[in-house]
Amino acid sequence: MQINITNLLDDVQGYQTVRELCSPDGITCPSCASQHIIKRGFDDTESARQRYECHDCDQRLDDLTDTIFAGHHQLLKVWVLCLYFMGLNVSNEQIGSCCRCALWCCHPS
């Protein structure tokens, strides 16, 4: 599958891409492996991030559960930009500067 980075920078398309890549056969509960998953609205801070609940074990999960992005409080597009710059072999100092700028652009004070 070929991915256009500009699609990942759009919140809705970015999360849709994550869903397609991480769960091509549908969402599965990481606790009990059930596929009886119920949609439970969207994240409070990222409106494109779908929340779910396992019907069998009541485990709550979202689009980023069991990914390298889980448990971090950065926007998906910030992670994508940082990983993109890492792939370009940009220095850590430059990546940090770009990611701080991306955070500021997404959440200006």
DRENFIMAR-855457 format. One line per 8 residues: number of its first residue (from 0); their letters; for each residue x, y, z of N, C-alpha, C. Coordinates in nm, 4 decimals, padded with zeros to 6 digits. Layout:
NUM) A) X Y Z X Y Z X Y Z; ...
***
This chain:
0) MQINITNL) 00.0843 -00.1175 00.0000 00.0000 00.0000 00.0000 00.0893 00.1244 00.0000; 00.0620 00.2143 -00.0889 00.1364 00.3385 -00.0969 00.0588 00.4456 -00.0207; 00.1307 00.5210 00.0635 00.0665 00.6205 00.1481 00.1188 00.7586 00.1131; 00.0282 00.8514 00.0944 00.0637 00.9900 00.0677 00.0716 01.0620 00.2023; 00.1874 01.1191 00.2337 00.2063 01.1816 00.3652 00.1073 01.2956 00.3892; 00.0653 01.3648 00.2858 -00.0296 01.4743 00.3065 -00.1635 01.4219 00.3594; -00.1996 01.2987 00.3219 -00.3223 01.2391 00.3760 -00.3088 01.2139 00.5254; -00.1874 01.1790 00.5707 -00.1662 01.1519 00.7125 -00.1693 01.2792 00.7963
8) LDDVQGYQ) -00.1465 01.3930 00.7335 -00.1487 01.5190 00.8070 -00.2899 01.5720 00.8270; -00.3847 01.5184 00.7519 -00.5252 01.5511 00.7712 -00.5794 01.4576 00.8793; -00.6434 01.5122 00.9822 -00.6873 01.4314 01.0958 -00.7760 01.3132 01.0547; -00.8792 01.3392 00.9784 -00.9740 01.2331 00.9410 -00.9054 01.1276 00.8539; -00.8353 01.1705 00.7504 -00.7682 01.0759 00.6612 -00.6544 01.0039 00.7329; -00.5869 01.0723 00.8242 -00.4783 01.0103 00.8999 -00.5275 00.8940 00.9846; -00.6343 00.9160 01.0590 -00.6883 00.8079 01.1423 -00.7498 00.6973 01.0577; -00.8098 00.7325 00.9454 -00.8629 00.6296 00.8550 -00.7489 00.5419 00.8041
16) TVRELCSP) -00.6362 00.6026 00.7704 -00.5192 00.5268 00.7239 -00.4668 00.4361 00.8340; -00.4603 00.4869 00.9569 -00.4159 00.4038 01.0701 -00.5080 00.2838 01.0855; -00.6400 00.3052 01.0771 -00.7355 00.1946 01.0882 -00.7126 00.0904 00.9791; -00.6924 00.1372 00.8562 -00.6731 00.0449 00.7440 -00.5434 -00.0346 00.7583; -00.4368 00.0309 00.8045 -00.3081 -00.0365 00.8173 -00.3027 -00.1303 00.9373; -00.3559 -00.0859 01.0503 -00.3448 -00.1643 01.1736 -00.4529 -00.2710 01.1867; -00.5655 -00.2503 01.1249 -00.6779 -00.3437 01.1399 -00.7450 -00.3708 01.0063; -00.6730 -00.4280 00.9107 -00.7337 -00.4501 00.7783 -00.8542 -00.5442 00.7810
24) DGITCPSC) -00.8593 -00.6316 00.8832 -00.9718 -00.7252 00.8943 -01.0734 -00.6817 00.9989; -01.0649 -00.5579 01.0430 -01.1559 -00.5062 01.1447 -01.0858 -00.4933 01.2792; -01.1442 -00.4150 01.3677 -01.0873 -00.3902 01.4996 -01.0991 -00.5168 01.5842; -00.9905 -00.5497 01.6522 -00.9869 -00.6664 01.7407 -00.9452 -00.6206 01.8790; -01.0068 -00.6741 01.9821 -00.9732 -00.6386 02.1192 -00.8333 -00.6905 02.1534; -00.7454 -00.6039 02.2039 -00.6111 -00.6482 02.2394 -00.6082 -00.7370 02.3638; -00.7144 -00.7337 02.4437 -00.7182 -00.8137 02.5669 -00.7678 -00.9559 02.5443; -00.8765 -00.9693 02.4669 -00.9371 -01.1024 02.4516 -00.9441 -01.1500 02.3066
32) ASQHIIKR) -00.8979 -01.0684 02.2133 -00.8949 -01.1003 02.0696 -01.0339 -01.1102 02.0058; -01.1341 -01.0626 02.0754 -01.2704 -01.0620 02.0213 -01.2825 -00.9579 01.9105; -01.3683 -00.9859 01.8157 -01.3984 -00.8884 01.7120 -01.5367 -00.8267 01.7329; -01.5952 -00.8523 01.8498 -01.7232 -00.7913 01.8846 -01.6957 -00.6559 01.9482; -01.6699 -00.5584 01.8638 -01.6287 -00.4256 01.9071 -01.7399 -00.3254 01.8771; -01.7655 -00.2385 01.9742 -01.8693 -00.1368 01.9622 -01.8016 00.0001 01.9542; -01.8455 00.0830 01.8608 -01.7945 00.2201 01.8553 -01.8512 00.2983 01.9735; -01.7646 00.3756 02.0390 -01.8040 00.4524 02.1569 -01.7665 00.5997 02.1442
40) GFDDTESA) -01.8013 00.6588 02.0329 -01.7770 00.8018 02.0155 -01.6338 00.8312 01.9743; -01.5947 00.9559 01.9945 -01.4623 01.0011 01.9531 -01.3888 01.0605 02.0716; -01.2585 01.0676 02.0593 -01.1713 01.1230 02.1620 -01.2082 01.2687 02.1899; -01.1916 01.3105 02.3148 -01.2256 01.4479 02.3533 -01.1310 01.5515 02.2930; -01.0052 01.5133 02.2720 -00.9079 01.6108 02.2215 -00.8806 01.5971 02.0722; -00.9006 01.4782 02.0178 -00.8810 01.4553 01.8738 -01.0102 01.3982 01.8164; -01.0866 01.4838 01.7540 -01.2225 01.4463 01.7112 -01.2275 01.3386 01.6038; -01.1171 01.3093 01.5376 -01.1159 01.2048 01.4348 -01.0738 01.0687 01.4919
48) RQRYECHD) -01.0299 01.0672 01.6171 -00.9808 00.9446 01.6824 -01.0986 00.8681 01.7424; -01.1334 00.7565 01.6800 -01.2496 00.6764 01.7191 -01.2199 00.5984 01.8471; -01.3170 00.5970 01.9377 -01.3077 00.5141 02.0585 -01.3964 00.3917 02.0403; -01.3559 00.2827 02.1058 -01.4284 00.1557 02.0951 -01.4395 00.0912 02.2326; -01.5277 -00.0078 02.2408 -01.5369 -00.0908 02.3603 -01.5608 -00.2342 02.3153; -01.4895 -00.3271 02.3794 -01.5089 -00.4688 02.3487 -01.6388 -00.5157 02.4132; -01.7235 -00.5764 02.3352 -01.8527 -00.6241 02.3851 -01.8338 -00.7450 02.4774; -01.7257 -00.8196 02.4598 -01.7042 -00.9410 02.5388 -01.6363 -00.9162 02.6736
56) CDQRLDDL) -01.5352 -00.8287 02.6772 -01.4603 -00.8085 02.8031 -01.4673 -00.6645 02.8556; -01.5403 -00.5775 02.7881 -01.5584 -00.4368 02.8281 -01.4305 -00.3534 02.8235; -01.3252 -00.4039 02.7601 -01.2010 -00.3274 02.7446 -01.2279 -00.2077 02.6540; -01.1761 -00.0917 02.6929 -01.1890 00.0280 02.6095 -01.0605 00.0449 02.5288; -01.0745 00.0878 02.4050 -00.9603 00.1069 02.3170 -00.9919 00.2179 02.2180; -00.8913 00.2573 02.1423 -00.9127 00.3577 02.0386 -00.8233 00.3250 01.9196; -00.8230 00.4137 01.8218 -00.7483 00.3888 01.6990 -00.5991 00.3680 01.7215; -00.5452 00.4210 01.8297 -00.4008 00.4121 01.8528 -00.3611 00.3026 01.9509
64) TDTIFAGH) -00.4572 00.2316 02.0073 -00.4269 00.1240 02.1003 -00.3363 00.0210 02.0334; -00.2330 -00.0198 02.1053 -00.1349 -00.1188 02.0574 -00.0527 -00.0701 01.9382; -00.0376 00.0612 01.9250 00.0529 00.1170 01.8243 00.1649 00.1897 01.8985; 00.2675 00.2305 01.8262 00.3750 00.3049 01.8904 00.3284 00.4414 01.9385; 00.2121 00.4859 01.8941 00.1597 00.6159 01.9315 00.0744 00.6120 02.0580; 00.0385 00.4936 02.1046 -00.0504 00.4789 02.2207 00.0155 00.5342 02.3464; -00.0647 00.6011 02.4283 -00.0168 00.6512 02.5562 00.0579 00.7822 02.5495; 00.0766 00.8357 02.4307 00.1438 00.9637 02.4159 00.0390 01.0694 02.3838
72) HQLLKVWV) 00.0658 01.1886 02.4222 -00.0354 01.2934 02.4083 -00.0020 01.3927 02.2981; 00.0643 01.3442 02.1951 00.0915 01.4283 02.0787 -00.0128 01.3966 01.9721; -00.0417 01.4933 01.8914 -00.1328 01.4704 01.7800 -00.0700 01.3736 01.6805; -00.1524 01.2957 01.6141 -00.1030 01.1993 01.5163 -00.0184 01.2686 01.4097; -00.0621 01.3843 01.3626 00.0126 01.4524 01.2571 00.1503 01.4981 01.3052; 00.1653 01.5269 01.4332 00.2971 01.5629 01.4877 00.3891 01.4410 01.4831; 00.3362 01.3245 01.5212 00.4153 01.2006 01.5136 00.4564 01.1723 01.3693; 00.3626 01.1886 01.2782 00.3914 01.1613 01.1370 00.5044 01.2510 01.0880
80) LCLYFMGL) 00.4977 01.3787 01.1218 00.6036 01.4713 01.0802 00.7386 01.4321 01.1406; 00.7401 01.3988 01.2685 00.8656 01.3593 01.3338 00.9235 01.2340 01.2686; 00.8400 01.1350 01.2444 00.8876 01.0117 01.1805 00.9340 01.0369 01.0379; 00.8653 01.1255 00.9688 00.9055 01.1619 00.8331 01.0450 01.2239 00.8340; 01.0672 01.3181 00.9254 01.1979 01.3818 00.9337 01.3064 01.2822 00.9744; 01.2721 01.1876 01.0603 01.3691 01.0846 01.0984 01.4086 01.0033 00.9756; 01.3109 00.9750 00.8910 01.3376 00.8994 00.7689 01.4251 00.9754 00.6707; 01.4241 01.1069 00.6809 01.5097 01.1887 00.5948 01.6498 01.2030 00.6526
88) NVSNEQIG) 01.6730 01.1364 00.7673 01.8020 01.1404 00.8354 01.8366 01.2816 00.8836; 01.7351 01.3519 00.9297 01.7530 01.4850 00.9859 01.8017 01.4682 01.1299; 01.8841 01.5579 01.1786 01.9396 01.5460 01.3140 01.8303 01.5557 01.4199; 01.8574 01.4981 01.5378 01.7614 01.5038 01.6484 01.7281 01.6478 01.6855; 01.8277 01.7348 01.6821 01.8063 01.8754 01.7155 01.7093 01.9395 01.6162; 01.7265 01.9101 01.4880 01.6378 01.9661 01.3860 01.4975 01.9071 01.3979; 01.4897 01.7765 01.4256 01.3589 01.7132 01.4427 01.2866 01.7757 01.5607; 01.3582 01.7937 01.6727 01.2975 01.8547 01.7913 01.2458 01.9932 01.7609
96) SCCRCALW) 01.3220 02.0686 01.6877 01.2823 02.2043 01.6510 01.1571 02.2006 01.5637; 01.1549 02.1127 01.4665 01.0387 02.1024 01.3761 00.9155 02.0533 01.4510; 00.9330 01.9567 01.5414 00.8190 01.9022 01.6153 00.7645 02.0049 01.7142; 00.8522 02.0834 01.7780 00.8053 02.1904 01.8660 00.7261 02.2928 01.7846; 00.7741 02.3221 01.6656 00.7041 02.4156 01.5774 00.5687 02.3569 01.5381; 00.5647 02.2286 01.5046 00.4385 02.1639 01.4669 00.3402 02.1643 01.5846; 00.3917 02.1404 01.7049 00.3050 02.1450 01.8229 00.2486 02.2851 01.8417; 00.3329 02.3859 01.8254 00.2881 02.5229 01.8420 00.1834 02.5585 01.7374
104) CCHPS) 00.2054 02.5144 01.6139 00.1092 02.5447 01.5063 -00.0250 02.4787 01.5329; -00.0230 02.3569 01.5913 -00.1475 02.2855 01.6183 -00.2162 02.3365 01.7446; -00.1387 02.3873 01.8407 -00.1931 02.4352 01.9683 -00.1330 02.5694 02.0061; -00.1573 02.6741 01.9298 -00.1009 02.8042 01.9667 -00.1587 02.8523 02.0985; -00.0785 02.9195 02.1778 -00.1224 02.9681 02.3111 -00.2093 03.0913 02.2963
***
